[in-house]
Amino acid sequence: MAPGLTIQAVRVTKPKIPEAIRRNFELMEAEKTKLLIAAQKQKVVEKEAETERKKAVIEAEKIAQVAKIRFQQKVMEKETEKRISEIEDAAFLAREKAKADAEYYAAHKYATSNKHKLTPEYLELKRYQAIASNSKIYFGSNIPSMFMDSSCASKYSDVRTGRKSSLLSKETLEPSGESPIQNKESTG
């Protein structure tokens, strides 16, 4: 362009496009629009599918976490039950051991006391008490040998026959010098 000239406006007339080309162009534009719409729909469907997939993944992770937590709770409950059972078993064992120790101690003390208590003199006293509480009456010459051992029976027979027994001491003799048993026999 020449110097000093300025373009103020340009006016172009519309060219006349043949009808067939114009229809083809409109059809092509419509197809292009349909293609864009289909592409956008495909993108929307893909995004929705991706969103659903992400939701499913999140839901599955949540379910897995809940299952994991429940499993851990069950494991902890089992461990707690196991510990409680161990504690109860230990307490039961301690109680049984204490009871067995107490029974052993009582039996030992009872045996020791019986050892000290069951002297021959005590047993003879019990024998005499049993004979005294016996309600049966015996007759005959076997009475002394039935209730007394052989040493006591011989001493008793010595007393009955009038001989002085070593069983009776001088203190038990009456002032007359006779045995109280002989006095009873002579009066009876």
C-alpha distance (Angstrom), angle and dihedral (degrees) to the residues before:
residue distance angle dihedral
M1 . . .
A2 3.64 . .
P3 3.73 121.5 .
G4 3.81 114.6 -94.4
L5 3.76 95.5 23.5
T6 3.82 119.0 117.3
I7 3.74 127.7 -170.4
Q8 3.74 111.8 -130.3
A9 3.76 101.1 177.8
V10 3.74 141.1 -13.0
R11 3.74 120.6 -143.5
V12 3.76 119.2 -163.4
T13 3.74 122.8 -177.8
K14 3.73 119.3 -133.5
P15 3.70 112.0 -102.3
K16 3.75 117.4 -128.0
I17 3.80 107.8 -111.1
P18 3.75 114.8 -156.7
E19 3.79 114.2 -109.0
A20 3.83 96.1 -118.9
I21 3.79 92.3 52.4
R22 3.80 90.9 45.7
R23 3.84 91.6 51.5
N24 3.78 91.4 46.3
F25 3.80 89.0 49.3
E26 3.83 91.6 50.0
L27 3.81 90.9 46.6
M28 3.78 89.2 49.0
E29 3.82 90.5 48.8
A30 3.83 90.1 49.1
E31 3.81 90.6 49.2
K32 3.78 89.5 46.7
T33 3.81 90.1 51.3
K34 3.82 90.9 47.2
L35 3.79 89.7 49.6
L36 3.81 91.0 50.7
I37 3.80 90.4 47.5
A38 3.81 90.9 49.2
A39 3.81 90.6 47.3
Q40 3.81 90.8 49.8
K41 3.79 90.8 46.9
Q42 3.80 89.1 49.9
K43 3.80 90.0 50.8
V44 3.81 90.7 48.7
V45 3.81 91.1 48.7
E46 3.82 90.3 47.7
K47 3.80 91.0 48.7
E48 3.80 90.8 48.1
A49 3.82 90.1 48.2
E50 3.81 89.9 48.3
T51 3.80 89.8 48.6
E52 3.81 91.0 49.0
R53 3.79 90.3 47.5
K54 3.80 90.8 50.0
K55 3.82 89.9 47.4
A56 3.81 90.0 50.0
V57 3.81 90.7 48.2
I58 3.80 91.2 48.6
E59 3.82 90.9 46.6
A60 3.80 91.4 48.0
E61 3.81 90.8 48.5
K62 3.80 89.6 49.0
I63 3.81 91.2 49.5
A64 3.81 90.0 46.6
Q65 3.80 91.2 50.2
V66 3.81 91.3 47.9
A67 3.82 90.0 48.6
K68 3.81 90.1 47.7
I69 3.81 91.2 49.9
R70 3.81 91.3 47.5
F71 3.81 90.5 48.0
Q72 3.80 90.4 50.2
Q73 3.81 89.3 48.8
K74 3.80 90.7 51.1
V75 3.81 90.7 47.6
M76 3.80 90.3 49.2
E77 3.81 90.7 47.0
K78 3.81 90.4 51.0
E79 3.81 90.9 47.6
T80 3.80 90.0 47.9
E81 3.81 90.9 48.7
K82 3.80 89.0 48.0
R83 3.80 91.4 50.6
I84 3.81 91.1 46.4
S85 3.80 89.6 49.3
E86 3.82 90.7 49.1
I87 3.81 90.6 49.2
E88 3.81 91.5 47.6
D89 3.81 90.5 47.6
A90 3.80 91.0 49.1
A91 3.81 91.0 47.9
F92 3.82 91.3 47.6
L93 3.79 90.5 47.9
A94 3.80 90.8 48.9
R95 3.83 91.0 48.5
E96 3.79 92.2 48.1
K97 3.79 91.2 45.9
A98 3.80 90.9 49.0
K99 3.80 90.2 47.7
A100 3.81 91.4 48.2
D101 3.81 90.6 47.2
A102 3.81 90.2 49.2
E103 3.81 91.5 48.3
Y104 3.80 90.6 47.7
Y105 3.81 91.3 48.1
A106 3.82 91.5 47.4
A107 3.81 91.9 47.5
H108 3.79 90.6 46.6
K109 3.80 91.8 49.2
Y110 3.81 90.7 45.2
A111 3.81 90.7 50.3
T112 3.80 91.0 47.3
S113 3.79 92.0 48.3
N114 3.81 90.7 47.3
K115 3.78 89.4 49.6
H116 3.80 89.5 54.5
K117 3.79 94.7 37.6
L118 3.79 102.1 42.6
T119 3.75 97.6 70.5
P120 3.80 119.2 151.8
E121 3.81 90.2 -103.9
Y122 3.82 92.1 53.0
L123 3.80 91.9 47.7
E124 3.79 90.3 50.4
L125 3.80 89.8 50.0
K126 3.79 90.1 51.8
R127 3.77 90.3 48.3
Y128 3.79 91.1 53.1
Q129 3.80 90.7 47.3
A130 3.80 90.2 51.2
I131 3.80 90.2 49.3
A132 3.80 90.4 48.3
S133 3.78 92.3 51.2
N134 3.81 91.9 47.9
S135 3.79 108.9 109.6
K136 3.82 96.4 -160.9
I137 3.78 119.0 102.2
Y138 3.79 119.5 -141.1
F139 3.79 125.6 -159.2
G140 3.73 130.8 -164.6
S141 3.75 142.4 51.1
N142 3.81 94.2 -65.3
I143 3.79 95.2 72.3
P144 3.83 96.3 99.0
S145 3.77 93.7 47.3
M146 3.80 91.1 44.9
F147 3.79 95.4 57.6
M148 3.76 103.8 28.1
D149 3.73 135.3 52.4
S150 3.79 118.9 -112.2
S151 3.82 96.7 -91.7
C152 3.79 92.9 51.7
A153 3.81 91.9 44.8
S154 3.81 92.5 54.1
K155 3.79 91.3 48.3
Y156 3.78 90.8 49.2
S157 3.81 91.9 48.8
D158 3.83 89.4 50.6
V159 3.77 89.4 54.2
R160 3.81 92.0 47.9
T161 3.78 93.0 50.2
G162 3.78 92.9 50.9
R163 3.77 99.9 -105.5
K164 3.75 115.6 128.9
S165 3.75 112.7 -113.0
S166 3.73 125.8 -142.1
L167 3.80 85.4 -129.1
L168 3.78 91.1 71.6
S169 3.73 113.8 68.6
K170 3.75 127.3 -154.8
E171 3.80 91.6 -101.1
T172 3.79 92.4 60.6
L173 3.78 93.0 52.9
E174 3.75 115.0 97.9
P175 3.78 119.7 -117.7
S176 3.78 90.4 -98.6
G177 3.81 87.7 62.7
E178 3.78 94.5 -115.9
S179 3.75 126.2 119.8
P180 3.81 117.1 -107.1
I181 3.80 88.1 -127.1
Q182 3.80 91.2 56.3
N183 3.78 90.0 49.4
K184 3.76 91.2 53.4
E185 3.78 91.7 48.5
S186 3.76 92.8 48.9
T187 3.80 91.5 49.7
G188 3.77 93.3 43.1
